[in-house]
Amino acid sequence: MPVKVSVIVPVYNPGHYIDDCVDSLLRQSLPPDAYEIVFVDDGSTDATPARLDALAAEHERVHVVHQENSGWSGKPRNVGIAAARGEFVMFVDNDDYLGDEALERMYDYGVAHGADVVVGKMAGKGRGVPVELFKVNRPRASVENAPLIDSLTPHKMVRREFLERTGLRFPEGRRRLEDHVFVTEAFLRAANVSVLSDYVCYYHVRRDDSSNAGFQRFDPAGYFGNLREALDVVERYTEPGAVRDRLFRRWLRNEMVERLRGQRFLSAPEDFRRDLFEQIHRVVVERFGPGVAKGLQPTQRVVAALAAAGRYDEVTAFAEWESGIGLRAVPERVEWRDGALRVGLSAELTAHGEPLTFPAGSAADGSAAPGDGPPLDVAAAVDWVGADTRARFDRATLEVQLRERASSAVHFQPVEYTRERVPVGDGSRVRLVLRGTATVDGAGAVDGGPPPGGLWDLDVRVKLGGWTKGRRVGPAPAALRTPPPAGVVAGQVLLPFWTPRHGNLSLDVDRARENPGLERTAPDAVRCADGRLTARLALHVAARTAVVLRLTAAGADRSVDMAATLVPDPRDTPHGALLEAELPVDGLDGGREWRPSLNLTPEADEADEADEVRFHPLPVRLRAGTDGTVTVLRATRAGALPRLTRRIARRLRVRGRRRG
């Protein structure tokens, strides 16, 4: 079979950090003879060369090239291109890994749309990745109709014929931003770029020891010298005007202005900060016209204007002011509706933990916009930012993301929101508050399907003025400390909960083997009559749901399973479900007690061939009579007395401390 994809992995002393990379490449859903893996060892001095050779001996699709150390990743990637046989090449770093279907999905998507470059959705584990780019699939993307320029890491799939025809290669040697030069030219010369956003293809990982190449302290003069090469590529393939300004703006914003903002700037040593500022000042003055900074957000425009004017002290002072700006996201209600978790919340910016206030008027007297020149001083800059943020509040946005804790993959959830100006004191200043309701559909929250089993967190992202701030939803106010019950949706148990330490909202999907909340069922909510069991449970179901009821004989190794159903409880919709089951009265030994338990996801357990089928106990016992009747008894909870004793002891200790 012709090779569809050649995966090129530059390798240098990765140690165990290469494990996930290797495993993910060998797990790919493409047939083994449809892709190859080319490891280019750049003079590793650890045990990696021998390990790679052993892999190549074991797997036909694995190839290894050894070379002397070149100092950076550019040459190993070029060597990999020369060795590749695939229709496409895919660049992967040795400390990152792929989704199991990444190669197959990206290849099929690229072929279907005639792409020279395919960009797969990324998830960042401790590393920033583009967000806006991956909101939707983009079969025909360009730098003019999509934020491609936000994704300049090399982790793309590129048609090999395109590389051969254009002669495009990575800059070599010990240097920075070789990927910016390569990817920018690829975007500008490709006949088509396709962006696949409905599957996480690439996991970008920050190592525990922070020794990824991109995290090493750099020499500002060399770094910005390399950055000029990327700007040269833009000038070579674009005309002066709006498109060029927008592309240049990416480097001004990400590589310059953001390095001079807030704690990121202040945490660096003084000598490094001054050198960094001087190099940025030179590039801004040499290469960027007024149209580049004009499209920045207000706070970014302030920093850009001060950098262009060479005013280091004011940049430092503005960073000190910005370092206190944060985000508050307060959950106001959490409830189930029709199989979806609806989360009401409010969000606003804070200054040192208190609500950030803004002038009530539409402009601040005497404050000039940085687009017309640098502000007079930091106080004027702060005034202008506040006035501009308030005036443009109608553009503020609120987004809610469901983030998988294990992989850091994020998925945007539908959210409806309003913008409120809340007067403060005499009304001369206002708080700018966003209030919204997010809907997390248990059957469609992740790329149109249910979220996979695991722990998921809810994040808020607010764009307001010159800030894009994100944080977890929480902490929960006292009125919400009891979360809603679990929901049984799409064959899974979804359990909302507040994290123990910080009180943030999270979702346990199909992991609640011990505690889906059935212990909250009141004993008098379970009834048996005429051979039929009914129970009102603290569960959410959107429609009739098949479950399995198991009765286990007390003191005997015997159990009886029977079909049962859950339906929405009309007395407690949406947070209650009615369990209904016909009891096999004739099959229950008279005089014996039986412990009832529920399997809430029998179809899923059967499909997964689960080793341990999950049954959750109800807090009652059933006693079968010799006359065919069944009586409900209150269950004796194991460990109840010791827990009560510990609770009393804690209260006595607390009272003793208060008295002292």
Secondary structure as UniProt FT lines:
FT   STRAND          5..11
FT   HELIX           15..18
FT   HELIX           19..26
FT   HELIX           32..34
FT   STRAND          35..42
FT   HELIX           48..58
FT   TURN            60..61
FT   STRAND          62..67
FT   HELIX           74..83
FT   STRAND          88..91
FT   TURN            94..95
FT   STRAND          97..98
FT   TURN            100..101
FT   HELIX           102..112
FT   TURN            113..114
FT   STRAND          117..125
FT   HELIX           132..134
FT   STRAND          138..141
FT   TURN            143..145
FT   HELIX           148..150
FT   STRAND          157..159
FT   HELIX           160..166
FT   HELIX           178..189
FT   STRAND          193..205
FT   TURN            208..209
FT   HELIX           213..215
FT   HELIX           220..237
FT   TURN            240..241
FT   HELIX           242..251
FT   HELIX           252..256
FT   HELIX           257..260
FT   HELIX           262..266
FT   HELIX           270..287
FT   HELIX           290..294
FT   HELIX           298..308
FT   TURN            309..310
FT   HELIX           312..322
FT   TURN            323..324
FT   STRAND          325..337
FT   TURN            338..339
FT   STRAND          340..351
FT   TURN            352..353
FT   STRAND          354..355
FT   STRAND          357..359
FT   TURN            365..366
FT   HELIX           370..372
FT   HELIX           378..391
FT   HELIX           393..395
FT   STRAND          397..404
FT   TURN            405..407
FT   STRAND          410..413
FT   STRAND          415..424
FT   TURN            425..428
FT   STRAND          429..441
FT   TURN            442..445
FT   TURN            447..448
FT   STRAND          454..464
FT   TURN            465..466
FT   STRAND          467..472
FT   HELIX           478..480
FT   STRAND          486..489
FT   TURN            490..491
FT   STRAND          492..498
FT   TURN            500..502
FT   STRAND          505..509
FT   HELIX           518..520
FT   HELIX           523..525
FT   STRAND          526..529
FT   TURN            530..531
FT   STRAND          532..537
FT   STRAND          539..540
FT   STRAND          545..553
FT   TURN            554..555
FT   STRAND          559..568
FT   TURN            570..571
FT   TURN            573..575
FT   STRAND          577..582
FT   HELIX           585..587
FT   TURN            590..591
FT   STRAND          593..599
FT   HELIX           602..607
FT   TURN            608..609
FT   STRAND          616..617
FT   STRAND          620..624
FT   TURN            626..627
FT   STRAND          630..634
FT   TURN            638..639
FT   HELIX           640..659
//
